Amino acid sequence: MNNAAEVLRRELMSEDGFLLKLRTDLSWDRAALTRLDQAMRAVCEEYEAADQLDRDLAEGFHVLATSVPEWTSHPNFSRPEPESYYTACLERLSLLAYWFFTGGSPYIEGHVWPDL
């Protein structure tokens, strides 16, 4: 098992993970999202030519792309950052899910992903 996939699994299942804080507290952990984003990109690169995907990773990518937008639209979700930040983050999660499931990056080779 590769390191990026393990980091991603830990982040998705962790008691301190991004998803848990978002879902239970409706709070956005910027540092956890950064770890998650980096792990997701590395996993996408590693699985780009794979014929099969790990079910737990696929479930995680699906939840991130579909549930995070729903949870952040909740009226009690606090938005201390500018709206453009959350929009960029949600777009990133969607693009990474696209990349993971299709095996093709939505950008040309050499694209530099901006920090979130």
C-alpha positions as CSV (number, residue, x, y, z in Angstrom):
1,M,0.0,0.0,0.0
2,N,1.4,3.4,-0.9
3,N,2.0,6.2,1.5
4,A,-0.4,8.7,-0.2
5,A,-3.3,6.2,-0.1
6,E,-2.6,5.5,3.6
7,V,-2.6,9.2,4.4
8,L,-5.8,9.6,2.5
9,R,-7.4,6.6,4.3
10,R,-6.3,8.0,7.7
11,E,-7.7,11.5,6.9
12,L,-11.0,10.0,5.7
13,M,-11.4,7.8,8.8
14,S,-9.6,9.8,11.4
15,E,-11.3,11.1,14.5
16,D,-9.6,14.4,13.8
17,G,-10.2,14.2,10.0
18,F,-11.6,16.8,7.8
19,L,-14.9,15.0,7.1
20,L,-15.6,14.3,10.8
21,K,-15.2,17.9,11.8
22,L,-17.2,19.1,8.9
23,R,-20.0,16.7,9.4
24,T,-20.3,16.8,13.2
25,D,-19.2,20.4,14.0
26,L,-20.0,22.0,10.7
27,S,-16.5,23.4,10.9
28,W,-13.9,23.7,8.2
29,D,-10.4,22.6,9.1
30,R,-8.1,24.3,6.6
31,A,-5.0,22.3,7.6
32,A,-6.8,19.0,7.3
33,L,-8.1,20.0,3.9
34,T,-4.6,20.8,2.8
35,R,-3.4,17.3,3.9
36,L,-6.4,15.8,2.2
37,D,-5.9,17.7,-1.0
38,Q,-2.3,16.7,-1.3
39,A,-3.0,13.0,-0.6
40,M,-5.9,13.0,-3.1
41,R,-3.7,14.5,-5.8
42,A,-0.9,11.9,-5.1
43,V,-3.4,9.0,-5.1
44,C,-4.9,10.3,-8.4
45,E,-1.4,10.3,-10.0
46,E,-0.7,6.8,-8.6
47,Y,-4.0,5.3,-9.8
48,E,-4.1,7.1,-13.2
49,A,-3.2,4.0,-15.1
50,A,-4.9,1.5,-12.8
51,D,-7.5,-0.9,-14.1
52,Q,-9.2,-1.2,-10.8
53,L,-9.8,1.2,-7.9
54,D,-9.8,0.4,-4.2
55,R,-13.4,0.5,-2.9
56,D,-12.6,2.4,0.2
57,L,-10.8,5.1,-1.7
58,A,-13.6,5.3,-4.3
59,E,-16.1,5.7,-1.5
60,G,-14.0,8.5,0.0
61,F,-13.7,10.4,-3.3
62,H,-17.4,10.0,-3.9
63,V,-18.3,11.3,-0.4
64,L,-15.9,14.3,-0.7
65,A,-17.3,15.3,-4.1
66,T,-21.0,14.8,-3.3
67,S,-21.5,15.3,0.5
68,V,-19.1,18.2,1.3
69,P,-21.0,20.6,-1.0
70,E,-24.3,19.5,0.7
71,W,-22.9,19.9,4.3
72,T,-21.3,23.3,3.5
73,S,-24.7,24.6,2.2
74,H,-26.2,24.0,5.7
75,P,-27.5,27.2,7.2
76,N,-25.4,26.6,10.4
77,F,-22.2,26.2,8.5
78,S,-19.8,29.0,9.5
79,R,-18.0,30.6,6.7
80,P,-15.1,32.7,8.2
81,E,-13.3,32.6,4.8
82,P,-14.4,34.5,1.7
83,E,-17.0,32.7,-0.4
84,S,-14.4,32.3,-3.3
85,Y,-12.3,30.1,-1.0
86,Y,-15.1,27.6,-0.4
87,T,-16.0,27.6,-4.1
88,A,-12.4,26.9,-5.1
89,C,-12.2,24.1,-2.5
90,L,-15.5,22.4,-3.7
91,E,-14.4,22.7,-7.3
92,R,-11.0,21.1,-6.4
93,L,-12.8,18.2,-4.7
94,S,-15.0,17.7,-7.8
95,L,-12.0,17.8,-10.2
96,L,-10.0,15.3,-8.1
97,A,-12.9,12.9,-8.0
98,Y,-13.2,13.3,-11.8
99,W,-9.5,12.5,-12.1
100,F,-9.6,9.5,-9.8
101,F,-12.7,7.9,-11.4
102,T,-11.7,8.6,-15.0
103,G,-8.0,8.1,-14.8
104,G,-7.4,11.4,-16.6
105,S,-6.4,14.7,-15.1
106,P,-8.7,17.6,-16.0
107,Y,-5.6,19.6,-16.8
108,I,-2.7,19.3,-19.2
109,E,0.6,17.8,-18.0
110,G,2.6,20.2,-15.9
111,H,-0.4,22.0,-14.4
112,V,0.5,23.6,-11.1
113,W,-2.3,23.2,-8.6
114,P,-2.7,26.4,-6.6
115,D,-2.7,26.1,-2.8
116,L,-6.1,26.2,-1.1
